[in-house]
Amino acid sequence: MPINVILPTAFAKHTGGKKLMTTDAKNLEGLVADIEKTFPALGANIKGEDGKLRKFINVYVNDEDIRFLGGEGYAFQEGDEVMLIPSIAGG
């Protein structure tokens, strides 16, 4: 049950320039683990001390915020397209 994960340009230095990965992760926890295994430098930047995705990383599944789909409990479906978007602040 593969899903596609779109990685924004902001993560390129941690992914060797790759902007897409495919995974069989069943949920967000599995996705974070797969990212950490595939791209250790990225995993270290997006994961907090508690092992969970940092709050400044927004996750969208098929253009819908994962928080509105059940959050960490959402089970990925075959063909889902997941985007990780870092919050950007400025002023």
C-alpha positions, 0 to 999 in steps of 0.5 A: 500500500504505497503512499507518496510523500512530497518533501519541500525544497526547504528540506532538500539539504537533508534529502540529497535534493530528493523531493519525493519518497514512497513509503508503506507507512500505515500512519504518521508515526510510521512515516516519521520512522521511515523518513528518519531511516531514509533521510537521517539528517531530515529525521533529526530535524523534524522529530522532537525529543519525544520521538514525535513530529515537531509542532512546526511541521504541518502534514497534509494528506491529499491537500487536507490538514491531517489534524482534521482527518484524525491527527496522528491516528489517521490511517494512510490509504493506498494512493494518499499523497502526503506533504510535509510543510515547515512553518515559516515565520518572519517579521 
